[in-house]
Each structure stands twice: as structure tokens, then as C-alpha cells.
Amino acid sequence: MRCFIGIPVCDTLADECVRLAEPHPGAVPKENLHMTLAFLGDCQQTQVDDLMFALPRIAETFTAFSVALTRCEPFPRDRGPYFALSGALTEPLQSLHGRVAKLLMDQEMMLESRPFRPHITLAKPGGPVTRVSGAWTLPVNTLQLYQSQRGADGRPVYHSLGQFPFSCP
């Protein structure tokens, strides 16, 4: 099964993401919005079981924090292919990403080689997009293990395999 670890996007920010992506034909459905921490690719059930054991232990060592997103822009390059909210990599987010990366290395799981850039994909518009500056906030209080499957229309559908809340602030 294809899996990834991420931070869910909920509530007001999810509504705002939908509004920003609305004009684009390749808009990400509200229930699929997330910030990816690590894409795992194809996983065996034993690997998923190991993650279901280890991720809560990581989550419980963090207190809730937030990530400021200041740009709505083509991602990862000037011409996309995605339209995303993005922001700076802060210390708490870098620390969380580092802990997840270490877990994956310890479990000899695949880890992407490109640098981590915090973003929430809004759409794959298929054409030019207008950059927008703003102030959006992603509350980070839960890790989530997702499974990615193809829906009937060929677009990805993400299912939660487990949610792991952080300790209280």
C-alpha cells in the first residue's frame, strides 16, 4: 500500500484552502488537504504496523505548535506543477520532520532525498496561477499516517490509517 506521514489540515484553514483552490480544475478535495512530512511509497503491512507503534511515541514528545504560511504560489518551482500554500521551515517543524526522518532511517524505510519544504498542495491547475501573499496558520497538533489510493475518477484519495495527537501545550 502507498503511504505517507503528514499533518492534517482542518477547520478554518481547510475552508480557506478550498476557497483559494476553487478556480482551478485540479483542486485538492478538502478531505485530502495535508502537509506531507514524509512520502513512504509502497509499504508492507509489517512496516505499517511498526509505524503504528512508533509514531505515537514521537507525537507524545511534542507539544502543539503552529506553522505560518505566507505564500500561495506555484510549487515546487516557478511553473509548478502545483499550486500550494508555503512558508518558512521553523525550528519545531524542522525538529518534527527530523524525528520522523530518523524513525524511517532506523526502520530502513525509503526517505526522499530532496530537502523538506513546508507546503500544502491546493491544486494541480494545469495553467498559470497568480501568486498571493497572506497570513495563514496551520495548527500542528497531530501526526497522521495516510494510505493513498486511486479513486474511481483516477484522482488520489487519502485514508487515515492512524492519528497520533501531540501532548497538550
Number of C-alpha atoms within 10 A of each C-alpha: 13 14 22 20 25 21 22 24 22 16 10 12 15 20 12 14 25 18 13 18 22 15 12 17 12 16 20 24 17 18 13 18 21 23 21 22 23 19 15 18 15 15 15 10 10 9 15 18 10 11 19 17 11 14 21 18 14 17 22 16 10 19 15 15 13 14 20 18 21 16 18 26 22 24 21 15 10 13 14 18 16 23 33 25 27 24 19 15 17 12 10 16 17 16 13 17 20 14 15 23 18 14 16 17 12 9 12 10 15 15 15 11 6 6 6 14 16 22 23 25 25 30 25 20 19 14 12 13 18 8 13 11 12 11 11 20 15 21 17 20 20 20 24 25 23 27 22 18 15 10 10 8 7 8 13 15 17 20 15 14 14 17 19 19 20 20 13 9 8
